[in-house]
Each structure stands twice: as structure tokens, then as C-alpha cells.
């Protein structure tokens, strides 16, 4: 199997995995929703009047109504790799909203067709963040805005370190460093990048609560592997015991998330990414189909 076939197989597996989480996602996505709302608050400080908004990695469409509330005249394109997530989002049947099942590394949109790209907590799922940012740069109109959040390397550090006491396998995803993302923004000619970070800690009564939330949001899928199982029971018992090291004086277990926020602007220059040369079809906004 060559690299292209392997990447395609991985993305199909990822799409199926998140599709299975569509009906449990909203109830468990506490951190994603909190981070996304904080990201939306940043728009209060930015002057913007978009006609077309791309909600990249929209999932169940949680933030689409909030984007419409801020920009009632805008068309919202909800794009996600998981079709069942989009079908769940379409239950709201909002005006000026369309759903597109697609890959962020090969956006099925024409160049310079989007005024604003909103992306919450998905960059760690891309194999090639530079390709994604180049695609975002391509579809943004001159003076268009990218606003995003993602998770940094210290995310789920307690879980990672607890697993390391059991074996040396990869049980927690690798997350991209803030400075590396900043470098990519500059390399892809996105202007005036602004980056910052904060640590958010969720607490749980027991480890199984965290594990269930990761499963229900699809975050238990690790790199290019199927979701890591915890059987035989002995492994789970070892993990629970190791995680007890982090129990706080209030009796709760912490789960740390390093949250990175960023935004950057598109210059007025024409920018063609390699996807244009590869014959990828880009659909004008009026031709997009609702699932």
C-alpha cells in the first residue's frame, strides 16, 4: 500500500469513527463547546462583515447558529469529514446554511470564495496542518479572516503520563506546538498572525468519566490506529491506579487541556495551492448541495 492509499484509508477510518460519535457528541463535548464560545467572544474585538463563512470541522453544527446570530446576513458553509455529524447538524434546517462532507486538506471550494474561516478544536486531526492552512489561504478572499482554536502538547498530560507507566505505546494523540502553528501561518502567507494559549482543567469523579467523554466525542481515536482498547481488565486497573496520583485535595481527578487560539488575515495577493494544479474540483457557493 503506497502513502496516498494509506492516507486515504486513514481518513475514511477517521470519518467513520466520528460518524459513530454523532449522537453522543454534543452531550460530552464540554471542552470543545467552552473553547468555541471563548473563540466566538474574540469576534467582538474584530471588525468583520462576512458574506460567506466556512465553519471548518463543524461537527454537529453546534456553532453555526451562533455564527448566524453574529452575522445574520452571512451564508454558512458547514464542512466536516464525518457525514453523520452533518446529518445531525441538518436537523436544525437553518436558512442560508449548507453542509459539505469534505476533507480540510482538499477543500471543495473555489479559490477566494470565503470571507471568514471559523475552526474550533480540529487542527490536531490533520496529518498535514501546513496543507490545511494553505487551502484556507487559497479559499479566503482578500482581507478574509481565519480564526481558530486547537489543542497544544500538554493536553491530557495526566492521561499520557499514566499510560507511560504501563507501556510505551501511543495512547494519546500528539498535539502541535503553538510556535510551530505560528511558523506555518507565516509560511502560507497569512498575515499578522496573533497567537495565545491558556490551560483549562476539567475535573472528574473517576477516570471512567474522562474515558467515556473521550469516546463519546470521538477523541479516543489515536493517530492512525483504531481506538485504543483498555482490555484486558488488568490494563485498565493499572491505568486507574496510575491516574490516582493526580487526585486533588478536593477529591476530584483533573484532565488538563492546553488550548491554543489564533487568527490571521489573508493578503490581497492571488495564492494558488497545489490542490488547484492537482485537478481538484472546486464548487462555487451557489452549487453546494445540502446533504
C-alpha positions as CSV (number, residue, x, y, z in Angstrom):
1,X,0.0,0.0,0.0
2,X,1.5,3.4,-1.0
3,X,1.5,6.5,1.1
4,X,-1.5,8.0,-0.8
5,X,-3.6,4.9,-0.3
6,X,-2.6,4.7,3.3
7,X,-3.6,8.3,3.9
8,X,-7.0,7.7,2.2
9,X,-7.6,4.6,4.3
10,X,-6.8,6.6,7.4
11,X,-9.2,9.4,6.5
12,X,-12.1,7.0,5.8
13,X,-11.5,5.3,9.1
14,X,-11.5,8.7,10.8
15,X,-14.7,9.7,9.1
16,X,-16.4,6.5,10.2
17,X,-15.2,6.9,13.7
18,X,-16.6,10.4,14.1
19,X,-19.8,9.5,12.4
20,X,-20.4,6.9,15.1
21,X,-20.0,9.6,17.7
22,X,-22.6,12.0,16.1
23,X,-25.4,11.2,18.6
24,X,-23.3,11.4,21.7
25,X,-21.0,14.3,20.8
26,X,-23.0,17.3,22.0
27,X,-23.6,15.9,25.5
28,X,-19.9,15.1,26.0
29,X,-18.1,17.9,24.2
30,X,-17.8,20.1,27.2
31,X,-14.3,21.3,26.5
32,X,-14.9,21.8,22.8
33,X,-18.0,23.9,23.4
34,X,-16.4,26.0,26.1
35,X,-13.3,26.7,23.9
36,X,-15.5,27.5,20.9
37,X,-17.6,30.0,22.9
38,X,-14.4,31.7,24.0
39,X,-13.3,31.8,20.4
40,X,-16.6,33.4,19.4
41,X,-16.2,36.1,22.1
42,X,-13.0,37.2,20.3
43,X,-15.0,38.3,17.4
44,X,-16.4,41.2,19.5
45,X,-13.0,42.8,19.1
46,X,-12.7,42.3,15.3
47,X,-14.4,44.4,12.7
48,X,-15.9,41.9,10.2
49,X,-18.9,41.8,7.8
50,X,-18.7,38.4,6.0
51,X,-20.9,37.2,3.2
52,X,-19.7,33.6,3.3
53,X,-18.4,31.8,6.4
54,X,-16.7,28.5,6.4
55,X,-17.2,26.5,9.6
56,X,-14.3,24.1,9.1
57,X,-14.7,20.9,11.1
58,X,-18.3,21.9,12.0
59,X,-19.2,18.5,13.5
60,X,-22.8,18.6,14.7
61,X,-23.1,22.2,13.8
62,X,-23.1,23.5,17.4
63,X,-21.6,26.8,16.5
64,X,-23.4,27.5,13.2
65,X,-26.4,29.2,14.9
66,X,-24.0,31.3,17.0
67,X,-22.3,32.5,13.8
68,X,-25.6,33.3,12.3
69,X,-26.6,35.3,15.4
70,X,-23.4,37.4,15.0
71,X,-23.7,37.7,11.2
72,X,-27.4,37.2,10.2
73,X,-26.8,38.0,6.5
74,X,-24.0,35.6,6.0
75,X,-24.2,32.2,4.3
76,X,-22.7,29.5,6.5
77,X,-20.9,26.5,4.9
78,X,-20.6,23.7,7.5
79,X,-17.8,21.4,6.4
80,X,-16.8,18.1,8.1
81,X,-15.3,14.8,7.1
82,X,-18.0,12.8,9.0
83,X,-21.3,12.6,7.1
84,X,-23.4,11.6,10.1
85,X,-22.2,14.7,12.0
86,X,-23.5,16.8,9.2
87,X,-26.8,14.9,9.0
88,X,-27.2,15.6,12.7
89,X,-26.4,19.3,12.1
90,X,-29.0,19.5,9.4
91,X,-31.8,18.6,11.8
92,X,-32.0,22.3,12.6
93,X,-32.6,23.2,8.9
94,X,-31.3,26.8,9.2
95,X,-31.7,29.3,6.4
96,X,-28.5,30.2,4.5
97,X,-26.8,27.1,5.8
98,X,-25.3,24.4,3.6
99,X,-23.4,21.2,4.6
100,X,-20.5,19.8,2.8
101,X,-18.8,16.5,3.5
102,X,-15.2,17.0,2.7
103,X,-11.5,17.0,3.6
104,X,-9.8,20.1,5.1
105,X,-6.6,19.3,3.2
106,X,-8.5,19.5,-0.1
107,X,-11.3,22.0,0.4
108,X,-14.1,21.5,-2.3
109,X,-14.5,25.3,-2.6
110,X,-13.3,27.7,-5.3
111,X,-10.4,30.0,-4.7
112,X,-11.2,33.3,-3.0
113,X,-14.8,32.3,-2.2
114,X,-14.9,32.7,1.6
115,X,-14.7,35.8,3.8
116,X,-14.2,34.1,7.2
117,X,-13.0,30.7,8.3
118,X,-14.0,29.6,11.8
119,X,-12.3,26.4,13.0
120,X,-12.7,25.1,16.5
121,X,-10.5,22.3,18.0
122,X,-9.8,20.3,14.9
123,X,-6.3,21.0,13.7
124,X,-4.8,18.1,15.7
125,X,-6.8,15.7,13.4
126,X,-5.0,16.8,10.2
127,X,-1.9,14.9,9.1
128,X,-0.6,17.9,7.4
129,X,-1.5,21.2,9.1
130,X,0.5,23.2,6.5
131,X,-1.6,21.8,3.7
132,X,-4.8,22.7,5.5
133,X,-3.6,26.3,6.2
134,X,-2.5,26.6,2.6
135,X,-6.0,25.5,1.5
136,X,-7.6,28.0,3.9
137,X,-5.3,30.7,2.4
138,X,-6.5,29.7,-1.1
139,X,-10.2,29.9,-0.4
140,X,-10.1,33.1,1.6
141,X,-11.0,36.3,-0.2
142,X,-8.5,39.3,0.1
143,X,-8.6,40.6,3.6
144,X,-10.5,37.5,4.8
145,X,-10.1,36.2,8.3
146,X,-9.0,32.9,9.8
147,X,-10.0,32.4,13.5
148,X,-9.2,29.1,15.1
149,X,-8.5,27.1,18.2
150,X,-6.7,23.9,18.7
151,X,-5.1,21.8,21.4
152,X,-1.4,22.0,22.4
153,X,1.1,19.4,23.5
154,X,0.2,19.5,27.2
155,X,-3.3,18.4,26.5
156,X,-4.3,15.3,28.5
157,X,-0.8,15.2,30.1
158,X,-2.1,13.3,33.1
159,X,-3.6,10.5,30.9
160,X,-0.4,10.3,28.8
161,X,1.9,10.1,31.8
162,X,-0.4,7.5,33.4
163,X,-0.2,5.3,30.3
164,X,3.6,5.7,30.2
165,X,3.8,3.8,33.5
166,X,2.1,0.8,31.8
167,X,3.8,0.6,28.3
168,X,5.5,2.8,25.7
169,X,2.7,2.6,23.1
170,X,1.0,5.8,21.9
171,X,-2.4,6.1,23.7
172,X,-2.9,9.9,23.4
173,X,-2.6,12.0,20.3
174,X,0.3,14.2,19.6
175,X,-0.7,17.9,19.5
176,X,1.0,20.6,17.5
177,X,3.0,23.3,19.4
178,X,1.8,26.9,19.2
179,X,5.1,28.2,17.8
180,X,5.0,25.6,15.0
181,X,1.5,26.7,14.0
182,X,2.6,30.4,14.0
183,X,5.5,29.4,11.7
184,X,3.1,27.7,9.3
185,X,0.8,30.7,9.3
186,X,3.7,32.8,8.1
187,X,4.9,30.2,5.6
188,X,1.4,30.1,4.0
189,X,1.4,33.9,3.7
190,X,-1.4,34.5,6.2
191,X,-0.7,38.0,7.6
192,X,-0.4,39.5,11.1
193,X,-0.8,36.2,13.0
194,X,-1.8,36.5,16.6
195,X,-1.5,33.5,18.9
196,X,-2.1,32.9,22.6
197,X,-2.6,30.0,24.9
198,X,-4.4,29.1,28.1
199,X,-4.7,26.0,30.3
200,X,-8.2,24.7,31.0
201,X,-8.8,21.8,33.5
202,X,-11.8,19.6,33.7
203,X,-12.5,17.5,36.7
204,X,-14.0,14.1,37.1
205,X,-15.1,11.9,40.0
206,X,-13.3,8.9,38.4
207,X,-11.2,8.1,35.4
208,X,-14.0,6.3,33.6
209,X,-15.9,9.6,33.3
210,X,-13.0,11.1,31.3
211,X,-12.6,7.9,29.2
212,X,-16.3,8.0,28.4
213,X,-16.2,11.6,27.3
214,X,-13.3,10.9,25.0
215,X,-15.2,8.0,23.5
216,X,-18.5,10.0,23.1
217,X,-16.7,12.9,21.3
218,X,-14.5,10.6,19.2
219,X,-11.4,11.9,20.8
220,X,-10.3,8.3,21.7
221,X,-9.1,7.7,18.1
222,X,-5.3,7.9,18.3
223,X,-3.2,8.9,15.3
224,X,-3.6,6.2,12.5
225,X,-4.8,3.5,14.8
226,X,-8.2,2.2,15.7
227,X,-9.4,3.5,19.1
228,X,-7.1,2.1,21.8
229,X,-8.9,-0.5,23.9
230,X,-8.4,-1.0,27.6
231,X,-8.8,-4.7,27.9
232,X,-7.6,-7.0,29.3
233,X,-9.0,-5.7,32.6
234,X,-5.6,-5.6,34.2
235,X,-4.5,-2.7,31.9
236,X,-7.5,-0.7,33.0
237,X,-6.8,-1.4,36.6
238,X,-3.2,-0.3,36.2
239,X,-4.3,2.9,34.4
240,X,-6.8,3.8,37.2
241,X,-4.2,3.2,39.8
242,X,-1.6,5.4,38.0
243,X,-4.1,8.2,37.4
244,X,-4.9,8.3,41.2
245,X,-1.6,10.0,41.6
246,X,-3.3,13.2,40.2
247,X,-6.3,13.2,42.5
248,X,-6.6,16.6,44.1
249,X,-7.4,17.6,47.7
250,X,-11.0,18.2,46.7
251,X,-11.3,14.5,45.8
252,X,-11.5,15.1,42.0
253,X,-9.3,13.9,39.1
254,X,-8.0,16.6,36.7
255,X,-7.8,16.5,33.0
256,X,-5.7,19.3,31.6
257,X,-6.2,20.9,28.1
258,X,-3.7,23.2,26.6
259,X,-5.8,25.5,24.4
260,X,-4.3,27.5,21.6
261,X,-6.1,30.4,20.0
262,X,-5.1,32.2,16.8
263,X,-6.2,34.4,14.0
264,X,-4.6,35.7,10.8
265,X,-5.6,37.7,7.7
266,X,-5.4,37.0,4.0
267,X,-3.5,39.4,1.9
268,X,-4.8,40.7,-1.4
269,X,-2.4,38.6,-3.5
270,X,-3.6,35.6,-5.5
271,X,-2.5,32.4,-3.9
272,X,-2.7,29.0,-5.7
273,X,-2.2,25.9,-3.7
274,X,-1.1,22.6,-5.2
275,X,-4.7,21.4,-5.0
276,X,-5.5,23.6,-7.9
277,X,-2.9,22.0,-10.0
278,X,-4.0,18.5,-9.0
279,X,-7.3,18.9,-10.7
280,X,-9.4,19.1,-7.5
281,X,-12.9,20.3,-8.3
282,X,-13.9,23.5,-6.5
283,X,-17.6,24.2,-6.3
284,X,-19.0,27.8,-6.4
285,X,-21.0,28.6,-3.3
286,X,-24.3,28.5,-5.2
287,X,-23.7,25.0,-6.4
288,X,-23.1,23.4,-3.0
289,X,-25.5,20.6,-2.1
290,X,-27.3,20.2,1.2
291,X,-27.0,16.6,2.4
